[in-house]
Amino acid sequence: LFPYTTLFRSCTRDSKTTGLRNINFRQICKMYPNPATDEIYIDCSEKQFVKMQVYSILGECLMQRELTDFKNAIDISSLPKGNYLVRLFGNDWTEQYNLIKE
């Protein structure tokens, strides 16, 4: 499907070293339904600036939005049927989802 199928979670840096101290496996946002037809919903557990990008399987960015609410409705009706990659970026975290558009 996608070359990057791993769901990334946030990492924190130890201020005394240059390496990663630990990995936080909490999921900040969730995306549903999947598969979807005309609309997806992205719910975030924390109110913060979140950038959303939708990529084709060829890596082309097809859609970009800024999400500012806990619950966000995203119109995907203009996308053709197929597989997509949805990436969410917060201040110090990234999440990635595979999306099937029917």
N, C-alpha and C positions, 0 to 999 in steps of 0.2 A: 504494500500500500504506500507507505511513506518512508523515506529514508530515516526520518527521526521519529520513531514510535515511542520513545521513552517519555514519560510524563515527568517534566522537571519540577522540582520543588525548591523552596527558598533555601539559601545557604547563608550562614552568618560567618563573618570573618572575626578572628581573634585579633584584637588591636595590637597585641604584643608580637604577633608573628605575621608572616605573609600567607600562611596556609589557611585552609578552611578548618574551622574548629568543630563544627557539627552540621548536620543536615536536618532541617526541620521538615517532617513529612506531613504536616497538616495541609489540608486542601483549603485554599482560601476561596476559590470560586468553584461553582459547578455549572455545567452546561447540559441542557436537555431541551427537547427530546432528541434522541439519536437512534435511528435515522429521523430526519426531519424533512418537511416539505416546503413550507413557506416562511416559517419563523422559528428561531431558536431563542431560548431564554438563558441568560447568564446571571446567576445569583451569586453575590459576593458576601462573605461573612463579615467583612470589615469595610467601613465606608472610607474609601481612598480613591485616588486617581488610578484608573486601570485603562491601559491601552489594549485594544483587541485588533488582531489582524487575521484575515482569512487568506490562506495560500492554496493554489492549485497543486496537483501532484507534481507539476513541473517546477514548483518553487516560485511562481509568479504571485505577487501580492495582489489579490483581487478586491479586497475590501479592508477598510481601516476605520475604526471608530474609537472614541473616547467614552468610557463608561463611568458614570458618576453616581449611580444609584445602587442600592442593595440589589434590586431586581431590574434587569434590563431585557427588553424585547428587541431582537435584531431581525430585520426583514432580510431573508435570504432568497426571496422569490425570483430575483433576477439571475441567480446562479443556475447554470444547467445541472442536470442530474449528474452525480458523480461523487468522488471522494475528495475531501478537503482537509487541510490542517488548520486548526484554530489555535492561535497563540495569544496568551494573555500576559501582560507585563505590568507589574506593580513597582513600587519604589525599590524593593530589594528581593523580588521573587519573579519567577516565570512559570507559567503552567501551559501545557500543550495538550490538545485533544484532537483525535481523529473525528471527522464529521462525515456522515453519509447523507447526501442530499437526494431524496427520491422525487 
